[in-house]
Structures are given as structure tokens and as C-alpha cells.
């Protein structure tokens, strides 16, 4: 969802930052290995927070911010995420 809404490179960079690996925007072996070893219960909240923080710095946040936040909240509060 982040890659579609915020761009592939920023989505990967946010994940890499959460995983504490070099944030180069490339979803390679280092990133996938770190993700596989991580605790989802720790990484997912960090990642969603990173998304929300990035939205606040995005042009047109004043216009679209509420909708962008709702997009992330649906991922948190609905069992099927964006399909709900």
C-alpha cells in the first residue's frame, strides 16, 4: 500500500530505516533478510508511524492529509486492510 500511495523507493526507504539497515531504496538481500529476522509486532507500528510522519511533510497535506491518515488507519483497524 505504501509503495502505491507514496512511491516504491520511499516505501522501501521507510522500511529500511525501521529495520535499521542502510536506506538506499533498494529491496535487496540485506533488507529482506533483516525483515525476515524482525519482530512484526515491533516493525509494523514503526513503519506505519514512518508513513504518517512522511505524509505530514508531503505537499498538499492540508488538503489530503485526513484521507491519507484514514488510509493508514484502515490498515490497522480492519482485518482485511485496504480491501475493507
PyMOL commands that set and color helices and strands:
alter all, ss='L'
color gray80, all
select helices_A, chain A and resi 2-6+8-19+29-37+40-56+61-77+81-83
alter helices_A, ss='H'
color red, helices_A
deselect
rebuild
show_as cartoon
